[in-house]
């Protein structure tokens, strides 16, 4: 049986001074026990969030998709848990939401960048056509450009420079072609950010309520001690 539990089950002494020492000792024991519980909980959450993409946790499967950085997700979970230090099971659940939604936000940011990169050849082809290149030539040159061919890259840069343009115009054309999809991704990202912020607010509310309950318990202990000292013990002369 832990020391704090054994102390709590013992009958408190009648003498007020001894009672004061008893209360202080019990509170210190509870504080030490609480620290051990927090450490154990933090370790459990870290293990819980550091699963492989094919593994399943007791809460939910890992959100890491094929091709994503599993170590990056585990590092994110470790940093968030290390900073927040969840108090109980409810905070553990809410914190899982925060971590997974943050991972989703990061994924959507990568999706936007990936959409633009994957569609750049179409933007380059469209800009080449505007400066007089025939469709089939611009299509072939833009595909070689997208494949990373050094000769094609230099040729595209030269053609655009001769027309007073740069690759930025090709990026703008690519953005124009994908604007509707990018707006959808933006809405998904905004939704994930809102849900993450709601989870963070719930953690704050939960901690505020728990802190208020702890303060009430401490106030009750102090009030009882004050009343008993005032009624049963006279100051020494």
Secondary structure, DSSP 4 states (H G I P E B T S, - for coil): --HHHHHHHSPPPSSHHHHHHHHHHHHHHHHHHHHHHHHHHHHHHHHHHS--TT-B-SS-B--PPTTS-HHHHHHHHHHHHHHH---SHHHHHHHHHHHHHHHHHHHHHHHHHHHHHHTHHHHHHHHHHHTT--HHHHHHHHHHHHTT-HHHHHHHHHHHHHTT--HHHHHHHHHHHTHHHHHHHHHHHHHHHHHHHHHHHHHHHHHHHHHHHHHHHHHHHHHHHHHHHHHH-PPP-
